[in-house]
Amino acid sequence: MISKTFAALAAVALVAGSSAAAAQTAQPLSIANAPAVDRAGADLTDSGELGSRGYGIYIIGAIALALIIYGAIELLGDDEPNSP
């Protein structure tokens, strides 16, 4: 009984949500109606450096990638049973 009630409630929510989304127009989203905004650039000081985190993040990424490859090889390896 409860599952039928939840199913009916979900169906009503889907119908109401789709009709509310269809009722909106795309005119406010067009570029012609967009306000003119000056773009601000990012600060370019120290832009050529890797950052303060160093190479540790790359080492951890390489280890994680190696573990993923190892796991894939183990999963897709030989399919022979080990029982006698």
N, CA, C and O atoms as a DFTB+ gen file, in Angstrom:
336 C
 N C O
     1  1       0.819      -1.185       0.000
     2  2       0.000       0.000       0.000
     3  2       0.865       1.251       0.000
     4  3       0.579       2.222      -0.700
     5  1       1.929       1.209       0.799
     6  2       2.793       2.379       0.881
     7  2       3.538       2.582      -0.431
     8  3       3.750       3.719      -0.852
     9  1       3.935       1.498      -1.079
    10  2       4.670       1.621      -2.336
    11  2       3.792       2.228      -3.432
    12  3       4.281       2.991      -4.265
    13  1       2.504       1.896      -3.435
    14  2       1.601       2.500      -4.419
    15  2       1.441       3.988      -4.160
    16  3       1.345       4.780      -5.097
    17  1       1.414       4.365      -2.897
    18  2       1.305       5.778      -2.548
    19  2       2.556       6.535      -2.985
    20  3       2.456       7.628      -3.544
    21  1       3.730       5.964      -2.735
    22  2       4.973       6.610      -3.152
    23  2       5.075       6.691      -4.670
    24  3       5.561       7.688      -5.206
    25  1       4.624       5.658      -5.362
    26  2       4.661       5.669      -6.821
    27  2       3.741       6.750      -7.378
    28  3       4.104       7.450      -8.324
    29  1       2.556       6.889      -6.797
    30  2       1.623       7.924      -7.239
    31  2       2.179       9.316      -6.944
    32  3       2.041      10.225      -7.763
    33  1       2.798       9.485      -5.793
    34  2       3.395      10.770      -5.434
    35  2       4.540      11.123      -6.370
    36  3       4.684      12.281      -6.760
    37  1       5.353      10.146      -6.732
    38  2       6.461      10.375      -7.660
    39  2       5.942      10.728      -9.045
    40  3       6.506      11.594      -9.715
    41  1       4.874      10.068      -9.484
    42  2       4.297      10.364     -10.793
    43  2       3.752      11.790     -10.835
    44  3       3.948      12.501     -11.820
    45  1       3.075      12.206      -9.779
    46  2       2.545      13.570      -9.720
    47  2       3.684      14.581      -9.718
    48  3       3.589      15.618     -10.376
    49  1       4.749      14.299      -8.998
    50  2       5.884      15.210      -8.950
    51  2       6.551      15.326     -10.321
    52  3       6.950      16.420     -10.719
    53  1       6.678      14.214     -11.047
    54  2       7.277      14.261     -12.376
    55  2       6.422      15.049     -13.354
    56  3       6.951      15.825     -14.151
    57  1       5.122      14.866     -13.306
    58  2       4.237      15.592     -14.211
    59  2       4.245      17.073     -13.878
    60  3       4.311      17.905     -14.782
    61  1       4.180      17.416     -12.614
    62  2       4.162      18.825     -12.214
    63  2       5.487      19.500     -12.535
    64  3       5.507      20.654     -12.964
    65  1       6.577      18.804     -12.335
    66  2       7.883      19.387     -12.620
    67  2       8.115      19.611     -14.097
    68  3       8.686      20.627     -14.492
    69  1       7.678      18.673     -14.916
    70  2       7.884      18.826     -16.356
    71  2       7.000      19.926     -16.922
    72  3       7.424      20.651     -17.822
    73  1       5.784      20.066     -16.416
    74  2       4.916      21.123     -16.928
    75  2       5.398      22.496     -16.461
    76  3       5.238      23.478     -17.187
    77  1       5.976      22.584     -15.282
    78  2       6.521      23.855     -14.814
    79  2       7.746      24.249     -15.622
    80  3       7.953      25.431     -15.894
    81  1       8.559      23.276     -16.009
    82  2       9.740      23.566     -16.811
    83  2       9.351      23.961     -18.229
    84  3      10.009      24.806     -18.836
    85  1       8.297      23.365     -18.763
    86  2       7.864      23.690     -20.115
    87  2       7.184      25.051     -20.177
    88  3       7.145      25.665     -21.243
    89  1       6.658      25.528     -19.078
    90  2       5.963      26.810     -19.060
    91  2       6.931      27.990     -19.141
    92  3       6.523      29.085     -19.528
    93  1       8.183      27.798     -18.791
    94  2       9.153      28.884     -18.852
    95  2       9.610      29.082     -20.279
    96  3       9.725      28.127     -21.047
    97  1       9.872      30.339     -20.630
    98  2      10.362      30.630     -21.976
    99  2      11.868      30.818     -21.930
   100  3      12.440      31.050     -20.866
   101  1      12.500      30.718     -23.077
   102  2      13.947      30.872     -23.158
   103  2      14.353      32.307     -23.477
   104  3      15.543      32.589     -23.613
   105  1      13.397      33.215     -23.600
   106  2      13.725      34.579     -23.963
   107  2      14.644      35.263     -22.956
   108  3      15.569      35.953     -23.384
   109  1      14.451      35.117     -21.644
   110  2      15.373      35.772     -20.711
   111  2      16.783      35.205     -20.785
   112  3      17.724      35.847     -20.317
   113  1      16.955      34.013     -21.363
   114  2      18.258      33.394     -21.422
   115  2      19.032      33.756     -22.682
   116  3      20.191      33.364     -22.822
   117  1      18.413      34.503     -23.609
   118  2      19.099      34.813     -24.851
   119  2      20.189      35.851     -24.614
   120  3      20.139      36.605     -23.642
   121  1      21.167      35.885     -25.502
   122  2      22.297      36.803     -25.370
   123  2      21.862      38.242     -25.604
   124  3      22.458      39.164     -25.047
   125  1      20.832      38.447     -26.418
   126  2      20.371      39.803     -26.694
   127  2      19.856      40.494     -25.435
   128  3      19.966      41.714     -25.314
   129  1      19.301      39.737     -24.503
   130  2      18.762      40.316     -23.272
   131  2      19.756      40.316     -22.128
   132  3      19.426      40.766     -21.031
   133  1      20.953      39.826     -22.353
   134  2      21.942      39.739     -21.276
   135  2      22.534      41.129     -21.002
   136  3      22.783      41.890     -21.936
   137  1      22.758      41.456     -19.733
   138  2      23.364      42.752     -19.426
   139  2      24.847      42.745     -19.785
   140  3      25.497      41.700     -19.762
   141  1      25.365      43.905     -20.112
   142  2      26.785      44.021     -20.445
   143  2      27.589      43.988     -19.155
   144  3      27.348      44.780     -18.244
   145  1      28.542      43.070     -19.081
   146  2      29.351      42.907     -17.882
   147  2      30.813      42.974     -18.289
   148  3      31.236      42.301     -19.229
   149  1      31.579      43.783     -17.580
   150  2      33.010      43.827     -17.840
   151  2      33.661      42.604     -17.225
   152  3      33.405      42.266     -16.069
   153  1      34.505      41.942     -18.006
   154  2      35.172      40.743     -17.515
   155  2      36.429      41.131     -16.776
   156  3      37.153      42.036     -17.191
   157  1      36.683      40.454     -15.696
   158  2      37.879      40.688     -14.904
   159  2      38.842      39.535     -15.116
   160  3      38.449      38.370     -15.059
   161  1      40.105      39.860     -15.360
   162  2      41.104      38.815     -15.565
   163  2      41.661      38.330     -14.250
   164  3      41.541      38.999     -13.223
   165  1      42.265      37.174     -14.288
   166  2      42.883      36.601     -13.098
   167  2      44.233      37.251     -12.856
   168  3      44.835      37.805     -13.775
   169  1      44.702      37.184     -11.638
   170  2      45.995      37.721     -11.278
   171  2      47.083      36.849     -11.890
   172  3      47.042      35.626     -11.754
   173  1      48.052      37.458     -12.560
   174  2      49.059      36.697     -13.285
   175  2      50.376      36.556     -12.540
   176  3      51.351      36.086     -13.125
   177  1      50.441      36.938     -11.289
   178  2      51.684      36.768     -10.545
   179  2      51.888      35.295     -10.242
   180  3      50.950      34.605      -9.843
   181  1      53.087      34.818     -10.425
   182  2      53.456      33.414     -10.209
   183  2      52.632      32.468     -11.069
   184  3      52.318      31.361     -10.631
   185  1      52.276      32.873     -12.272
   186  2      51.446      32.019     -13.108
   187  2      52.247      30.920     -13.782
   188  3      51.660      29.948     -14.255
   189  1      53.577      31.039     -13.843
   190  2      54.381      30.034     -14.504
   191  2      54.835      28.910     -13.591
   192  3      55.450      27.953     -14.063
   193  1      54.555      28.996     -12.315
   194  2      55.002      27.974     -11.380
   195  2      53.948      26.885     -11.218
   196  3      52.770      27.093     -11.510
   197  1      54.388      25.726     -10.750
   198  2      53.457      24.626     -10.543
   199  2      52.591      24.818      -9.311
   200  3      51.553      24.168      -9.183
   201  1      52.982      25.672      -8.427
   202  2      52.235      25.897      -7.211
   203  2      53.015      25.422      -6.010
   204  3      54.144      24.948      -6.137
   205  1      52.424      25.547      -4.864
   206  2      53.138      25.199      -3.636
   207  2      53.032      23.726      -3.282
   208  3      53.678      23.287      -2.331
   209  1      52.246      22.950      -4.010
   210  2      52.068      21.549      -3.638
   211  2      53.211      20.668      -4.111
   212  3      53.335      19.538      -3.640
   213  1      54.042      21.136      -5.014
   214  2      55.207      20.377      -5.428
   215  2      54.842      19.180      -6.283
   216  3      53.819      19.166      -6.966
   217  1      55.715      18.162      -6.228
   218  2      55.532      16.980      -7.062
   219  2      54.821      15.847      -6.331
   220  3      54.598      14.787      -6.917
   221  1      54.465      16.042      -5.082
   222  2      53.811      14.986      -4.307
   223  2      52.499      14.550      -4.909
   224  3      52.177      13.362      -4.893
   225  1      51.726      15.495      -5.444
   226  2      50.429      15.153      -6.028
   227  2      50.608      14.286      -7.264
   228  3      49.769      13.430      -7.547
   229  1      51.698      14.499      -8.007
   230  2      51.956      13.690      -9.192
   231  2      52.394      12.279      -8.811
   232  3      52.054      11.315      -9.496
   233  1      53.140      12.159      -7.732
   234  2      53.560      10.839      -7.262
   235  2      52.357      10.037      -6.779
   236  3      52.225       8.853      -7.088
   237  1      51.487      10.687      -6.025
   238  2      50.276      10.012      -5.540
   239  2      49.390       9.617      -6.721
   240  3      48.811       8.530      -6.727
   241  1      49.282      10.498      -7.722
   242  2      48.497      10.172      -8.914
   243  2      49.066       8.996      -9.669
   244  3      48.314       8.151     -10.157
   245  1      50.407       8.922      -9.778
   246  2      51.043       7.805     -10.477
   247  2      50.811       6.496      -9.732
   248  3      50.570       5.460     -10.352
   249  1      50.883       6.542      -8.404
   250  2      50.631       5.338      -7.604
   251  2      49.178       4.887      -7.758
   252  3      48.904       3.694      -7.889
   253  1      48.253       5.840      -7.740
   254  2      46.842       5.500      -7.896
   255  2      46.581       4.897      -9.275
   256  3      45.831       3.929      -9.402
   257  1      47.203       5.471     -10.306
   258  2      47.036       4.932     -11.655
   259  2      47.613       3.523     -11.761
   260  3      47.025       2.654     -12.405
   261  1      48.759       3.299     -11.130
   262  2      49.362       1.964     -11.149
   263  2      48.461       0.957     -10.439
   264  3      48.332      -0.178     -10.896
   265  1      47.836       1.354      -9.330
   266  2      46.936       0.450      -8.624
   267  2      45.686       0.137      -9.446
   268  3      45.186      -0.987      -9.415
   269  1      45.190       1.120     -10.170
   270  2      44.025       0.888     -11.021
   271  2      44.375      -0.088     -12.142
   272  3      43.599      -0.995     -12.442
   273  1      45.538       0.096     -12.757
   274  2      45.966      -0.807     -13.822
   275  2      46.185      -2.215     -13.271
   276  3      45.795      -3.198     -13.902
   277  1      46.814      -2.316     -12.085
   278  2      47.033      -3.623     -11.460
   279  2      45.697      -4.311     -11.165
   280  3      45.545      -5.509     -11.408
   281  1      44.744      -3.562     -10.647
   282  2      43.430      -4.136     -10.354
   283  2      42.728      -4.613     -11.609
   284  3      42.079      -5.660     -11.596
   285  1      42.849      -3.850     -12.707
   286  2      42.231      -4.262     -13.962
   287  2      42.875      -5.533     -14.493
   288  3      42.188      -6.413     -15.011
   289  1      44.197      -5.629     -14.365
   290  2      44.887      -6.839     -14.829
   291  2      44.474      -8.044     -13.996
   292  3      44.269      -9.129     -14.539
   293  1      44.349      -7.870     -12.692
   294  2      43.934      -8.978     -11.831
   295  2      42.503      -9.406     -12.121
   296  3      42.198     -10.599     -12.102
   297  1      41.625      -8.451     -12.389
   298  2      40.238      -8.805     -12.687
   299  2      40.093      -9.466     -14.044
   300  3      39.273     -10.369     -14.209
   301  1      40.873      -9.031     -15.011
   302  2      40.723      -9.544     -16.365
   303  2      41.749     -10.616     -16.696
   304  3      41.866     -11.022     -17.852
   305  1      42.491     -11.077     -15.704
   306  2      43.530     -12.071     -15.912
   307  2      42.975     -13.439     -16.258
   308  3      41.863     -13.551     -16.775
   309  1      43.736     -14.465     -15.979
   310  2      43.330     -15.835     -16.323
   311  2      42.050     -16.211     -15.595
   312  3      41.855     -15.873     -14.427
   313  1      41.189     -16.914     -16.305
   314  2      39.896     -17.303     -15.743
   315  2      39.874     -18.779     -15.371
   316  3      38.800     -19.367     -15.240
   317  1      41.021     -19.372     -15.203
   318  2      41.066     -20.792     -14.852
   319  2      40.749     -20.964     -13.366
   320  3      41.256     -20.212     -12.534
   321  1      39.922     -21.936     -13.034
   322  2      39.627     -22.172     -11.619
   323  2      40.848     -22.735     -10.887
   324  3      41.670     -23.428     -11.486
   325  1      40.961     -22.442      -9.618
   326  2      42.095     -22.894      -8.826
   327  2      41.824     -24.204      -8.094
   328  3      42.726     -24.751      -7.459
   329  1      40.611     -24.708      -8.170
   330  2      40.295     -25.947      -7.433
   331  2      40.793     -27.162      -8.215
   332  3      40.837     -27.139      -9.445
   333  1      41.163     -28.209      -7.506
   334  2      41.691     -29.409      -8.185
   335  2      40.620     -30.194      -8.914
   336  3      40.915     -31.220      -9.527
